[in-house]
Amino acid sequence: MKRCELKKVVKTITESILSECLATSLYGPKHLRQQAGDMLPNLLRMQKDYTSRISHVEPGMEAKAYFKDLKSSLAKELTALADQLGHL
């Protein structure tokens, strides 16, 4: 997968979760609005962080291993956020 394709995937996934959080924070039950609103900065930070990590491979690390690690850590973090959103 090319870097630009990987960036698009990261952006699409995070924006999807972001829209769910935003909808919950605006239209959800009162007790969930604050929790959903608190997730928004984390999602934006995560999107920015992973996009910049895709652009700049760590020196001294093989690119294949770097991107494998990047994808696995992204999947773990997104799964945790999706589970947190599902529990809202």
N, C-alpha and C positions, 0 to 999 in steps of 0.2 A: 504494500500500500504506500502510495506517495505521501509526502509530508502534507501537501495541500489537501489531499483527501482525508487524512487523519485529522487535520485541523477542522475540516467541515463536519466530521463525525462528532468530534468533541463539542463543537458549537451547537450542532443540532440536538444532541442529547441533553446538554446542560440547559439549553433554551426550553426544551420540552419540560424538564423538571422545574425550571424557573417559572414557566407559565402555570403549572399546577400549584406551586407555592403561592404565586401571586393571586390566583383565583381563590385559594383557601384563605389567604390573608384578607381578601376583600369581601368575600361572600360566604365564608365558612362560619361555623358556630363561633360565638364569642370566645370561648375558652381555647380555641385552636388558632385564632387569628394572630396572636402574639408569637406563638411558636413558629408558625409558617413565615411570618415576617422576619423572624430572627434567622431563618435559613437563607434568605435572599443574599445577604452579603457574602456568606460562605460559598454559595454557588457562583457568584460573580468572581470571587477570588480564585476559586478552583478553575474556572474557565480561563482566566488570564494566566494562571500559573502553568497549566498544561499546554496552552497555546505557545507560551514562551519556551517551555521545555522541549516542545517539538522542534522549534526553530534552532535551538542551540544544544547540540549533543555535548555531553560532558567530555572534556578532554581526557584522553587515556583510556577511554572505555570503548569497546567495540560497538559499532552502531547497531548491529543486530541484537546484541544483548541489551543495549540501552533501550531500544524501542520495545523489546519484549517486556522488560521491567516496567517501562512507562505504561504500556497497555494493561498489564496486570494490576498496577497500583491504581490506575484510572478506573478499572472495572470494580475494584474493591471499594473505592471511595464513592462511586456512583451507586453501587448496590446499597451501601450504608445510608446514603442520602435518600434513596428511593424507599428503603425500609422505614426510615424515620418519617418520611412523608406519608407512607401507608399507615403508620400508627397514629397520625394526627387525626 
